[in-house]
Amino acid sequence: MGWCSATYIFDQVVKALKEDGDKKDAITQLIVALEDGDWDCQADSDYYDDPEIQEIFKELHPNWFEDEE
């Protein structure tokens, strides 16, 4: 990821926070922006197992969790 590509990610998160202040929406926008930039190590995040974060990942990628159901 080049220096300027981080601007897009920053802008998406700030926009979500400024428009509605919804934490879940801001985190969702962050995940989407990072994945658009080829983020592929989500499970390495310290917050991957956090229940709020898991809920968002399940909404974005339900097929990742098919074996759990």
CHARMM internal coordinates of N, CA and C (Angstrom, degrees):
IC EDIT
DIST 1 N 1 CA 1.4394
DIST 1 CA 1 C 1.5144
ANGL 1 N 1 CA 1 C 107.87
DIST 1 C 2 N 1.2941
ANGL 1 CA 1 C 2 N 116.48
DIHE 1 N 1 CA 1 C 2 N 123.69
DIST 2 N 2 CA 1.4499
ANGL 1 C 2 N 2 CA 121.05
DIHE 1 CA 1 C 2 N 2 CA 177.57
DIST 2 CA 2 C 1.5197
ANGL 2 N 2 CA 2 C 111.37
DIHE 1 C 2 N 2 CA 2 C -77.10
DIST 2 C 3 N 1.3004
ANGL 2 CA 2 C 3 N 115.55
DIHE 2 N 2 CA 2 C 3 N 165.91
DIST 3 N 3 CA 1.4579
ANGL 2 C 3 N 3 CA 121.30
DIHE 2 CA 2 C 3 N 3 CA -177.71
DIST 3 CA 3 C 1.5209
ANGL 3 N 3 CA 3 C 111.67
DIHE 2 C 3 N 3 CA 3 C -55.57
DIST 3 C 4 N 1.3212
ANGL 3 CA 3 C 4 N 118.50
DIHE 3 N 3 CA 3 C 4 N -45.21
DIST 4 N 4 CA 1.4632
ANGL 3 C 4 N 4 CA 121.33
DIHE 3 CA 3 C 4 N 4 CA -174.30
DIST 4 CA 4 C 1.5300
ANGL 4 N 4 CA 4 C 112.07
DIHE 3 C 4 N 4 CA 4 C -71.61
DIST 4 C 5 N 1.3306
ANGL 4 CA 4 C 5 N 118.99
DIHE 4 N 4 CA 4 C 5 N -26.03
DIST 5 N 5 CA 1.4561
ANGL 4 C 5 N 5 CA 118.85
DIHE 4 CA 4 C 5 N 5 CA 179.60
DIST 5 CA 5 C 1.5224
ANGL 5 N 5 CA 5 C 111.83
DIHE 4 C 5 N 5 CA 5 C -66.23
DIST 5 C 6 N 1.3037
ANGL 5 CA 5 C 6 N 117.87
DIHE 5 N 5 CA 5 C 6 N -22.63
DIST 6 N 6 CA 1.4615
ANGL 5 C 6 N 6 CA 120.25
DIHE 5 CA 5 C 6 N 6 CA 176.87
DIST 6 CA 6 C 1.5256
ANGL 6 N 6 CA 6 C 111.07
DIHE 5 C 6 N 6 CA 6 C -68.45
DIST 6 C 7 N 1.3194
ANGL 6 CA 6 C 7 N 118.04
DIHE 6 N 6 CA 6 C 7 N -25.85
DIST 7 N 7 CA 1.4582
ANGL 6 C 7 N 7 CA 121.49
DIHE 6 CA 6 C 7 N 7 CA 178.77
DIST 7 CA 7 C 1.5171
ANGL 7 N 7 CA 7 C 110.65
DIHE 6 C 7 N 7 CA 7 C -61.25
DIST 7 C 8 N 1.3197
ANGL 7 CA 7 C 8 N 117.26
DIHE 7 N 7 CA 7 C 8 N -42.32
DIST 8 N 8 CA 1.4604
ANGL 7 C 8 N 8 CA 121.23
DIHE 7 CA 7 C 8 N 8 CA 178.78
DIST 8 CA 8 C 1.5297
ANGL 8 N 8 CA 8 C 110.19
DIHE 7 C 8 N 8 CA 8 C -60.82
DIST 8 C 9 N 1.3116
ANGL 8 CA 8 C 9 N 117.02
DIHE 8 N 8 CA 8 C 9 N -44.39
DIST 9 N 9 CA 1.4628
ANGL 8 C 9 N 9 CA 121.12
DIHE 8 CA 8 C 9 N 9 CA -179.61
DIST 9 CA 9 C 1.5234
ANGL 9 N 9 CA 9 C 109.88
DIHE 8 C 9 N 9 CA 9 C -64.15
DIST 9 C 10 N 1.3092
ANGL 9 CA 9 C 10 N 116.65
DIHE 9 N 9 CA 9 C 10 N -47.85
DIST 10 N 10 CA 1.4590
ANGL 9 C 10 N 10 CA 121.44
DIHE 9 CA 9 C 10 N 10 CA 178.15
DIST 10 CA 10 C 1.5195
ANGL 10 N 10 CA 10 C 110.55
DIHE 9 C 10 N 10 CA 10 C -56.78
DIST 10 C 11 N 1.3196
ANGL 10 CA 10 C 11 N 116.69
DIHE 10 N 10 CA 10 C 11 N -47.34
DIST 11 N 11 CA 1.4624
ANGL 10 C 11 N 11 CA 121.01
DIHE 10 CA 10 C 11 N 11 CA -177.90
DIST 11 CA 11 C 1.5229
ANGL 11 N 11 CA 11 C 112.32
DIHE 10 C 11 N 11 CA 11 C -61.95
DIST 11 C 12 N 1.3325
ANGL 11 CA 11 C 12 N 117.75
DIHE 11 N 11 CA 11 C 12 N -39.58
DIST 12 N 12 CA 1.4645
ANGL 11 C 12 N 12 CA 120.70
DIHE 11 CA 11 C 12 N 12 CA 179.79
DIST 12 CA 12 C 1.5261
ANGL 12 N 12 CA 12 C 111.40
DIHE 11 C 12 N 12 CA 12 C -64.26
DIST 12 C 13 N 1.2959
ANGL 12 CA 12 C 13 N 116.88
DIHE 12 N 12 CA 12 C 13 N -41.64
DIST 13 N 13 CA 1.4617
ANGL 12 C 13 N 13 CA 120.63
DIHE 12 CA 12 C 13 N 13 CA -178.72
DIST 13 CA 13 C 1.5284
ANGL 13 N 13 CA 13 C 110.47
DIHE 12 C 13 N 13 CA 13 C -71.31
DIST 13 C 14 N 1.3131
ANGL 13 CA 13 C 14 N 117.45
DIHE 13 N 13 CA 13 C 14 N -45.49
DIST 14 N 14 CA 1.4605
ANGL 13 C 14 N 14 CA 120.38
DIHE 13 CA 13 C 14 N 14 CA 179.06
DIST 14 CA 14 C 1.5300
ANGL 14 N 14 CA 14 C 110.46
DIHE 13 C 14 N 14 CA 14 C -61.79
DIST 14 C 15 N 1.3206
ANGL 14 CA 14 C 15 N 117.15
DIHE 14 N 14 CA 14 C 15 N -41.64
DIST 15 N 15 CA 1.4680
ANGL 14 C 15 N 15 CA 120.96
DIHE 14 CA 14 C 15 N 15 CA 178.00
DIST 15 CA 15 C 1.5227
ANGL 15 N 15 CA 15 C 110.43
DIHE 14 C 15 N 15 CA 15 C -58.67
DIST 15 C 16 N 1.3251
ANGL 15 CA 15 C 16 N 117.43
DIHE 15 N 15 CA 15 C 16 N -46.57
DIST 16 N 16 CA 1.4696
ANGL 15 C 16 N 16 CA 120.95
DIHE 15 CA 15 C 16 N 16 CA 179.80
DIST 16 CA 16 C 1.5275
ANGL 16 N 16 CA 16 C 110.84
DIHE 15 C 16 N 16 CA 16 C -61.97
DIST 16 C 17 N 1.3191
ANGL 16 CA 16 C 17 N 117.45
DIHE 16 N 16 CA 16 C 17 N -41.32
DIST 17 N 17 CA 1.4599
ANGL 16 C 17 N 17 CA 120.62
DIHE 16 CA 16 C 17 N 17 CA -179.74
DIST 17 CA 17 C 1.5221
ANGL 17 N 17 CA 17 C 112.20
DIHE 16 C 17 N 17 CA 17 C -69.12
DIST 17 C 18 N 1.3211
ANGL 17 CA 17 C 18 N 116.92
DIHE 17 N 17 CA 17 C 18 N -41.56
DIST 18 N 18 CA 1.4576
ANGL 17 C 18 N 18 CA 120.67
DIHE 17 CA 17 C 18 N 18 CA -178.16
DIST 18 CA 18 C 1.5293
ANGL 18 N 18 CA 18 C 111.98
DIHE 17 C 18 N 18 CA 18 C -71.89
DIST 18 C 19 N 1.3143
ANGL 18 CA 18 C 19 N 117.34
DIHE 18 N 18 CA 18 C 19 N -35.86
DIST 19 N 19 CA 1.4630
ANGL 18 C 19 N 19 CA 119.67
DIHE 18 CA 18 C 19 N 19 CA -176.08
DIST 19 CA 19 C 1.5176
ANGL 19 N 19 CA 19 C 112.26
DIHE 18 C 19 N 19 CA 19 C -72.35
DIST 19 C 20 N 1.3238
ANGL 19 CA 19 C 20 N 117.56
DIHE 19 N 19 CA 19 C 20 N -42.32
DIST 20 N 20 CA 1.4604
ANGL 19 C 20 N 20 CA 117.06
DIHE 19 CA 19 C 20 N 20 CA -176.38
DIST 20 CA 20 C 1.5260
ANGL 20 N 20 CA 20 C 113.88
DIHE 19 C 20 N 20 CA 20 C -139.24
DIST 20 C 21 N 1.3110
ANGL 20 CA 20 C 21 N 118.39
DIHE 20 N 20 CA 20 C 21 N -5.56
DIST 21 N 21 CA 1.4457
ANGL 20 C 21 N 21 CA 121.14
DIHE 20 CA 20 C 21 N 21 CA 178.15
DIST 21 CA 21 C 1.5262
ANGL 21 N 21 CA 21 C 114.15
DIHE 20 C 21 N 21 CA 21 C 62.13
DIST 21 C 22 N 1.3242
ANGL 21 CA 21 C 22 N 116.92
DIHE 21 N 21 CA 21 C 22 N 14.98
DIST 22 N 22 CA 1.4557
ANGL 21 C 22 N 22 CA 121.99
DIHE 21 CA 21 C 22 N 22 CA -178.45
DIST 22 CA 22 C 1.5210
ANGL 22 N 22 CA 22 C 109.50
DIHE 21 C 22 N 22 CA 22 C -80.63
DIST 22 C 23 N 1.3376
ANGL 22 CA 22 C 23 N 116.04
DIHE 22 N 22 CA 22 C 23 N 113.10
DIST 23 N 23 CA 1.4658
ANGL 22 C 23 N 23 CA 120.98
DIHE 22 CA 22 C 23 N 23 CA -176.88
DIST 23 CA 23 C 1.5288
ANGL 23 N 23 CA 23 C 111.35
DIHE 22 C 23 N 23 CA 23 C -59.15
DIST 23 C 24 N 1.3208
ANGL 23 CA 23 C 24 N 116.99
DIHE 23 N 23 CA 23 C 24 N -44.16
DIST 24 N 24 CA 1.4652
ANGL 23 C 24 N 24 CA 120.15
DIHE 23 CA 23 C 24 N 24 CA -178.35
DIST 24 CA 24 C 1.5248
ANGL 24 N 24 CA 24 C 110.25
DIHE 23 C 24 N 24 CA 24 C -62.49
DIST 24 C 25 N 1.3233
ANGL 24 CA 24 C 25 N 117.00
DIHE 24 N 24 CA 24 C 25 N -42.90
DIST 25 N 25 CA 1.4619
ANGL 24 C 25 N 25 CA 119.95
DIHE 24 CA 24 C 25 N 25 CA 179.10
DIST 25 CA 25 C 1.5232
ANGL 25 N 25 CA 25 C 110.81
DIHE 24 C 25 N 25 CA 25 C -63.89
DIST 25 C 26 N 1.3186
ANGL 25 CA 25 C 26 N 117.15
DIHE 25 N 25 CA 25 C 26 N -41.22
DIST 26 N 26 CA 1.4670
ANGL 25 C 26 N 26 CA 120.16
DIHE 25 CA 25 C 26 N 26 CA 179.97
DIST 26 CA 26 C 1.5274
ANGL 26 N 26 CA 26 C 110.92
DIHE 25 C 26 N 26 CA 26 C -63.44
DIST 26 C 27 N 1.3335
ANGL 26 CA 26 C 27 N 116.58
DIHE 26 N 26 CA 26 C 27 N -42.71
DIST 27 N 27 CA 1.4666
ANGL 26 C 27 N 27 CA 119.91
DIHE 26 CA 26 C 27 N 27 CA 178.75
DIST 27 CA 27 C 1.5230
ANGL 27 N 27 CA 27 C 110.43
DIHE 26 C 27 N 27 CA 27 C -65.95
DIST 27 C 28 N 1.3247
ANGL 27 CA 27 C 28 N 116.40
DIHE 27 N 27 CA 27 C 28 N -40.31
DIST 28 N 28 CA 1.4691
ANGL 27 C 28 N 28 CA 120.29
DIHE 27 CA 27 C 28 N 28 CA 177.03
DIST 28 CA 28 C 1.5197
ANGL 28 N 28 CA 28 C 110.16
DIHE 27 C 28 N 28 CA 28 C -60.61
DIST 28 C 29 N 1.3211
ANGL 28 CA 28 C 29 N 117.36
DIHE 28 N 28 CA 28 C 29 N -46.30
DIST 29 N 29 CA 1.4634
ANGL 28 C 29 N 29 CA 121.08
DIHE 28 CA 28 C 29 N 29 CA 179.06
DIST 29 CA 29 C 1.5251
ANGL 29 N 29 CA 29 C 111.10
DIHE 28 C 29 N 29 CA 29 C -62.20
DIST 29 C 30 N 1.3233
ANGL 29 CA 29 C 30 N 116.48
DIHE 29 N 29 CA 29 C 30 N -37.33
DIST 30 N 30 CA 1.4673
ANGL 29 C 30 N 30 CA 120.39
DIHE 29 CA 29 C 30 N 30 CA 177.21
DIST 30 CA 30 C 1.5259
ANGL 30 N 30 CA 30 C 110.77
DIHE 29 C 30 N 30 CA 30 C -63.30
DIST 30 C 31 N 1.3251
ANGL 30 CA 30 C 31 N 116.99
DIHE 30 N 30 CA 30 C 31 N -47.25
DIST 31 N 31 CA 1.4647
ANGL 30 C 31 N 31 CA 120.84
DIHE 30 CA 30 C 31 N 31 CA 179.47
DIST 31 CA 31 C 1.5212
ANGL 31 N 31 CA 31 C 110.52
DIHE 30 C 31 N 31 CA 31 C -60.25
DIST 31 C 32 N 1.3309
ANGL 31 CA 31 C 32 N 116.20
DIHE 31 N 31 CA 31 C 32 N -46.91
DIST 32 N 32 CA 1.4721
ANGL 31 C 32 N 32 CA 120.30
DIHE 31 CA 31 C 32 N 32 CA -178.88
DIST 32 CA 32 C 1.5271
ANGL 32 N 32 CA 32 C 110.31
DIHE 31 C 32 N 32 CA 32 C -61.14
DIST 32 C 33 N 1.3194
ANGL 32 CA 32 C 33 N 116.85
DIHE 32 N 32 CA 32 C 33 N -45.16
DIST 33 N 33 CA 1.4704
ANGL 32 C 33 N 33 CA 119.96
DIHE 32 CA 32 C 33 N 33 CA -179.05
DIST 33 CA 33 C 1.5232
ANGL 33 N 33 CA 33 C 111.33
DIHE 32 C 33 N 33 CA 33 C -64.37
DIST 33 C 34 N 1.3208
ANGL 33 CA 33 C 34 N 117.38
DIHE 33 N 33 CA 33 C 34 N -42.32
DIST 34 N 34 CA 1.4652
ANGL 33 C 34 N 34 CA 120.07
DIHE 33 CA 33 C 34 N 34 CA 178.78
DIST 34 CA 34 C 1.5227
ANGL 34 N 34 CA 34 C 111.29
DIHE 33 C 34 N 34 CA 34 C -65.43
DIST 34 C 35 N 1.3314
ANGL 34 CA 34 C 35 N 116.35
DIHE 34 N 34 CA 34 C 35 N -40.92
DIST 35 N 35 CA 1.4681
ANGL 34 C 35 N 35 CA 119.05
DIHE 34 CA 34 C 35 N 35 CA 178.89
DIST 35 CA 35 C 1.5223
ANGL 35 N 35 CA 35 C 111.18
DIHE 34 C 35 N 35 CA 35 C -67.77
DIST 35 C 36 N 1.3155
ANGL 35 CA 35 C 36 N 117.53
DIHE 35 N 35 CA 35 C 36 N -33.45
DIST 36 N 36 CA 1.4630
ANGL 35 C 36 N 36 CA 119.98
DIHE 35 CA 35 C 36 N 36 CA 174.41
DIST 36 CA 36 C 1.5296
ANGL 36 N 36 CA 36 C 110.72
DIHE 35 C 36 N 36 CA 36 C -62.74
DIST 36 C 37 N 1.3295
ANGL 36 CA 36 C 37 N 116.19
DIHE 36 N 36 CA 36 C 37 N -27.38
DIST 37 N 37 CA 1.4596
ANGL 36 C 37 N 37 CA 121.68
DIHE 36 CA 36 C 37 N 37 CA 176.60
DIST 37 CA 37 C 1.5232
ANGL 37 N 37 CA 37 C 112.50
DIHE 36 C 37 N 37 CA 37 C -90.89
DIST 37 C 38 N 1.3204
ANGL 37 CA 37 C 38 N 117.00
DIHE 37 N 37 CA 37 C 38 N 18.34
DIST 38 N 38 CA 1.4702
ANGL 37 C 38 N 38 CA 124.16
DIHE 37 CA 37 C 38 N 38 CA 176.11
DIST 38 CA 38 C 1.5265
ANGL 38 N 38 CA 38 C 114.72
DIHE 37 C 38 N 38 CA 38 C 77.05
DIST 38 C 39 N 1.3219
ANGL 38 CA 38 C 39 N 117.71
DIHE 38 N 38 CA 38 C 39 N 25.04
DIST 39 N 39 CA 1.4671
ANGL 38 C 39 N 39 CA 119.65
DIHE 38 CA 38 C 39 N 39 CA 174.27
DIST 39 CA 39 C 1.5186
ANGL 39 N 39 CA 39 C 107.96
DIHE 38 C 39 N 39 CA 39 C -64.82
DIST 39 C 40 N 1.3137
ANGL 39 CA 39 C 40 N 116.77
DIHE 39 N 39 CA 39 C 40 N 123.29
DIST 40 N 40 CA 1.4637
ANGL 39 C 40 N 40 CA 119.80
DIHE 39 CA 39 C 40 N 40 CA -177.80
DIST 40 CA 40 C 1.5291
ANGL 40 N 40 CA 40 C 111.98
DIHE 39 C 40 N 40 CA 40 C -135.32
DIST 40 C 41 N 1.3140
ANGL 40 CA 40 C 41 N 116.67
DIHE 40 N 40 CA 40 C 41 N 20.63
DIST 41 N 41 CA 1.4658
ANGL 40 C 41 N 41 CA 119.44
DIHE 40 CA 40 C 41 N 41 CA 179.62
DIST 41 CA 41 C 1.5364
ANGL 41 N 41 CA 41 C 109.62
DIHE 40 C 41 N 41 CA 41 C -126.71
DIST 41 C 42 N 1.3155
ANGL 41 CA 41 C 42 N 115.61
DIHE 41 N 41 CA 41 C 42 N 44.16
DIST 42 N 42 CA 1.4579
ANGL 41 C 42 N 42 CA 121.52
DIHE 41 CA 41 C 42 N 42 CA -177.57
DIST 42 CA 42 C 1.5207
ANGL 42 N 42 CA 42 C 112.03
DIHE 41 C 42 N 42 CA 42 C -56.40
DIST 42 C 43 N 1.3134
ANGL 42 CA 42 C 43 N 117.03
DIHE 42 N 42 CA 42 C 43 N -40.31
DIST 43 N 43 CA 1.4611
ANGL 42 C 43 N 43 CA 120.93
DIHE 42 CA 42 C 43 N 43 CA -177.21
DIST 43 CA 43 C 1.5302
ANGL 43 N 43 CA 43 C 112.50
DIHE 42 C 43 N 43 CA 43 C -66.64
DIST 43 C 44 N 1.3192
ANGL 43 CA 43 C 44 N 118.17
DIHE 43 N 43 CA 43 C 44 N -12.74
DIST 44 N 44 CA 1.4578
ANGL 43 C 44 N 44 CA 121.53
DIHE 43 CA 43 C 44 N 44 CA 177.64
DIST 44 CA 44 C 1.5313
ANGL 44 N 44 CA 44 C 112.61
DIHE 43 C 44 N 44 CA 44 C -81.80
DIST 44 C 45 N 1.3232
ANGL 44 CA 44 C 45 N 116.69
DIHE 44 N 44 CA 44 C 45 N -10.41
DIST 45 N 45 CA 1.4594
ANGL 44 C 45 N 45 CA 120.43
DIHE 44 CA 44 C 45 N 45 CA -179.99
DIST 45 CA 45 C 1.5222
ANGL 45 N 45 CA 45 C 110.51
DIHE 44 C 45 N 45 CA 45 C -66.30
DIST 45 C 46 N 1.3167
ANGL 45 CA 45 C 46 N 116.15
DIHE 45 N 45 CA 45 C 46 N 142.67
DIST 46 N 46 CA 1.4640
ANGL 45 C 46 N 46 CA 120.69
DIHE 45 CA 45 C 46 N 46 CA 175.07
DIST 46 CA 46 C 1.5255
ANGL 46 N 46 CA 46 C 111.63
DIHE 45 C 46 N 46 CA 46 C -62.99
DIST 46 C 47 N 1.3298
ANGL 46 CA 46 C 47 N 116.94
DIHE 46 N 46 CA 46 C 47 N -18.46
DIST 47 N 47 CA 1.4616
ANGL 46 C 47 N 47 CA 121.84
DIHE 46 CA 46 C 47 N 47 CA -175.92
DIST 47 CA 47 C 1.5211
ANGL 47 N 47 CA 47 C 113.32
DIHE 46 C 47 N 47 CA 47 C -104.22
DIST 47 C 48 N 1.3176
ANGL 47 CA 47 C 48 N 117.78
DIHE 47 N 47 CA 47 C 48 N 4.04
DIST 48 N 48 CA 1.4671
ANGL 47 C 48 N 48 CA 120.63
DIHE 47 CA 47 C 48 N 48 CA -175.92
DIST 48 CA 48 C 1.5239
ANGL 48 N 48 CA 48 C 112.49
DIHE 47 C 48 N 48 CA 48 C -56.95
DIST 48 C 49 N 1.3198
ANGL 48 CA 48 C 49 N 118.01
DIHE 48 N 48 CA 48 C 49 N -38.05
DIST 49 N 49 CA 1.4626
ANGL 48 C 49 N 49 CA 121.67
DIHE 48 CA 48 C 49 N 49 CA -177.80
DIST 49 CA 49 C 1.5283
ANGL 49 N 49 CA 49 C 113.74
DIHE 48 C 49 N 49 CA 49 C -88.81
DIST 49 C 50 N 1.3148
ANGL 49 CA 49 C 50 N 117.07
DIHE 49 N 49 CA 49 C 50 N -0.37
DIST 50 N 50 CA 1.4613
ANGL 49 C 50 N 50 CA 121.12
DIHE 49 CA 49 C 50 N 50 CA 177.33
DIST 50 CA 50 C 1.5345
ANGL 50 N 50 CA 50 C 108.77
DIHE 49 C 50 N 50 CA 50 C -63.87
DIST 50 C 51 N 1.3221
ANGL 50 CA 50 C 51 N 119.02
DIHE 50 N 50 CA 50 C 51 N 132.54
DIST 51 N 51 CA 1.4715
ANGL 50 C 51 N 51 CA 120.87
DIHE 50 CA 50 C 51 N 51 CA -176.31
DIST 51 CA 51 C 1.5349
ANGL 51 N 51 CA 51 C 114.36
DIHE 50 C 51 N 51 CA 51 C -55.93
DIST 51 C 52 N 1.3361
ANGL 51 CA 51 C 52 N 117.74
DIHE 51 N 51 CA 51 C 52 N -39.79
DIST 52 N 52 CA 1.4750
ANGL 51 C 52 N 52 CA 119.99
DIHE 51 CA 51 C 52 N 52 CA 178.68
DIST 52 CA 52 C 1.5276
ANGL 52 N 52 CA 52 C 110.93
DIHE 51 C 52 N 52 CA 52 C -65.08
DIST 52 C 53 N 1.3263
ANGL 52 CA 52 C 53 N 115.87
DIHE 52 N 52 CA 52 C 53 N -41.15
DIST 53 N 53 CA 1.4598
ANGL 52 C 53 N 53 CA 120.52
DIHE 52 CA 52 C 53 N 53 CA -178.77
DIST 53 CA 53 C 1.5287
ANGL 53 N 53 CA 53 C 109.79
DIHE 52 C 53 N 53 CA 53 C -70.72
DIST 53 C 54 N 1.3270
ANGL 53 CA 53 C 54 N 116.94
DIHE 53 N 53 CA 53 C 54 N -40.81
DIST 54 N 54 CA 1.4687
ANGL 53 C 54 N 54 CA 120.58
DIHE 53 CA 53 C 54 N 54 CA 177.55
DIST 54 CA 54 C 1.5303
ANGL 54 N 54 CA 54 C 110.99
DIHE 53 C 54 N 54 CA 54 C -58.91
DIST 54 C 55 N 1.3284
ANGL 54 CA 54 C 55 N 116.80
DIHE 54 N 54 CA 54 C 55 N -40.60
DIST 55 N 55 CA 1.4668
ANGL 54 C 55 N 55 CA 120.80
DIHE 54 CA 54 C 55 N 55 CA 178.17
DIST 55 CA 55 C 1.5298
ANGL 55 N 55 CA 55 C 110.96
DIHE 54 C 55 N 55 CA 55 C -58.37
DIST 55 C 56 N 1.3123
ANGL 55 CA 55 C 56 N 116.14
DIHE 55 N 55 CA 55 C 56 N -43.38
DIST 56 N 56 CA 1.4724
ANGL 55 C 56 N 56 CA 120.30
DIHE 55 CA 55 C 56 N 56 CA -179.81
DIST 56 CA 56 C 1.5206
ANGL 56 N 56 CA 56 C 110.46
DIHE 55 C 56 N 56 CA 56 C -67.12
DIST 56 C 57 N 1.3282
ANGL 56 CA 56 C 57 N 116.96
DIHE 56 N 56 CA 56 C 57 N -46.18
DIST 57 N 57 CA 1.4642
ANGL 56 C 57 N 57 CA 119.30
DIHE 56 CA 56 C 57 N 57 CA 178.61
DIST 57 CA 57 C 1.5277
ANGL 57 N 57 CA 57 C 110.94
DIHE 56 C 57 N 57 CA 57 C -60.46
DIST 57 C 58 N 1.3232
ANGL 57 CA 57 C 58 N 117.72
DIHE 57 N 57 CA 57 C 58 N -38.67
DIST 58 N 58 CA 1.4625
ANGL 57 C 58 N 58 CA 120.80
DIHE 57 CA 57 C 58 N 58 CA 178.76
DIST 58 CA 58 C 1.5191
ANGL 58 N 58 CA 58 C 111.56
DIHE 57 C 58 N 58 CA 58 C -65.34
DIST 58 C 59 N 1.3318
ANGL 58 CA 58 C 59 N 117.09
DIHE 58 N 58 CA 58 C 59 N -35.29
DIST 59 N 59 CA 1.4648
ANGL 58 C 59 N 59 CA 120.46
DIHE 58 CA 58 C 59 N 59 CA 176.81
DIST 59 CA 59 C 1.5281
ANGL 59 N 59 CA 59 C 111.05
DIHE 58 C 59 N 59 CA 59 C -69.71
DIST 59 C 60 N 1.3223
ANGL 59 CA 59 C 60 N 116.21
DIHE 59 N 59 CA 59 C 60 N -40.28
DIST 60 N 60 CA 1.4655
ANGL 59 C 60 N 60 CA 120.54
DIHE 59 CA 59 C 60 N 60 CA -178.32
DIST 60 CA 60 C 1.5276
ANGL 60 N 60 CA 60 C 112.56
DIHE 59 C 60 N 60 CA 60 C -77.39
DIST 60 C 61 N 1.3285
ANGL 60 CA 60 C 61 N 116.49
DIHE 60 N 60 CA 60 C 61 N -35.04
DIST 61 N 61 CA 1.4668
ANGL 60 C 61 N 61 CA 121.89
DIHE 60 CA 60 C 61 N 61 CA -173.34
DIST 61 CA 61 C 1.5269
ANGL 61 N 61 CA 61 C 111.12
DIHE 60 C 61 N 61 CA 61 C -136.50
DIST 61 C 62 N 1.3173
ANGL 61 CA 61 C 62 N 118.29
DIHE 61 N 61 CA 61 C 62 N 66.24
DIST 62 N 62 CA 1.4685
ANGL 61 C 62 N 62 CA 119.50
DIHE 61 CA 61 C 62 N 62 CA -176.47
DIST 62 CA 62 C 1.5282
ANGL 62 N 62 CA 62 C 113.33
DIHE 61 C 62 N 62 CA 62 C -59.23
DIST 62 C 63 N 1.3188
ANGL 62 CA 62 C 63 N 117.59
DIHE 62 N 62 CA 62 C 63 N -29.05
DIST 63 N 63 CA 1.4682
ANGL 62 C 63 N 63 CA 120.31
DIHE 62 CA 62 C 63 N 63 CA -178.83
DIST 63 CA 63 C 1.5252
ANGL 63 N 63 CA 63 C 112.55
DIHE 62 C 63 N 63 CA 63 C -67.94
DIST 63 C 64 N 1.3247
ANGL 63 CA 63 C 64 N 118.27
DIHE 63 N 63 CA 63 C 64 N -19.86
DIST 64 N 64 CA 1.4552
ANGL 63 C 64 N 64 CA 120.64
DIHE 63 CA 63 C 64 N 64 CA 177.35
DIST 64 CA 64 C 1.5275
ANGL 64 N 64 CA 64 C 111.34
DIHE 63 C 64 N 64 CA 64 C -66.87
DIST 64 C 65 N 1.3317
ANGL 64 CA 64 C 65 N 116.84
DIHE 64 N 64 CA 64 C 65 N -22.38
DIST 65 N 65 CA 1.4608
ANGL 64 C 65 N 65 CA 121.20
DIHE 64 CA 64 C 65 N 65 CA -170.64
DIST 65 CA 65 C 1.5298
ANGL 65 N 65 CA 65 C 112.08
DIHE 64 C 65 N 65 CA 65 C -116.87
DIST 65 C 66 N 1.3148
ANGL 65 CA 65 C 66 N 117.95
DIHE 65 N 65 CA 65 C 66 N 15.27
DIST 66 N 66 CA 1.4602
ANGL 65 C 66 N 66 CA 121.71
DIHE 65 CA 65 C 66 N 66 CA -176.72
DIST 66 CA 66 C 1.5208
ANGL 66 N 66 CA 66 C 111.96
DIHE 65 C 66 N 66 CA 66 C -60.58
DIST 66 C 67 N 1.3236
ANGL 66 CA 66 C 67 N 118.28
DIHE 66 N 66 CA 66 C 67 N -37.25
DIST 67 N 67 CA 1.4580
ANGL 66 C 67 N 67 CA 121.71
DIHE 66 CA 66 C 67 N 67 CA -178.06
DIST 67 CA 67 C 1.5256
ANGL 67 N 67 CA 67 C 112.80
DIHE 66 C 67 N 67 CA 67 C -68.69
DIST 67 C 68 N 1.3360
ANGL 67 CA 67 C 68 N 117.07
DIHE 67 N 67 CA 67 C 68 N -20.28
DIST 68 N 68 CA 1.4499
ANGL 67 C 68 N 68 CA 120.95
DIHE 67 CA 67 C 68 N 68 CA -178.36
DIST 68 CA 68 C 1.5175
ANGL 68 N 68 CA 68 C 112.31
DIHE 67 C 68 N 68 CA 68 C -77.47
DIST 68 C 69 N 1.3128
ANGL 68 CA 68 C 69 N 117.05
DIHE 68 N 68 CA 68 C 69 N -22.13
DIST 69 N 69 CA 1.4666
ANGL 68 C 69 N 69 CA 120.67
DIHE 68 CA 68 C 69 N 69 CA -174.88
DIST 69 CA 69 C 1.4839
ANGL 69 N 69 CA 69 C 113.38
DIHE 68 C 69 N 69 CA 69 C -92.36
END
COOR INIT
IC SEED 1 N 1 CA 1 C
IC BUILD
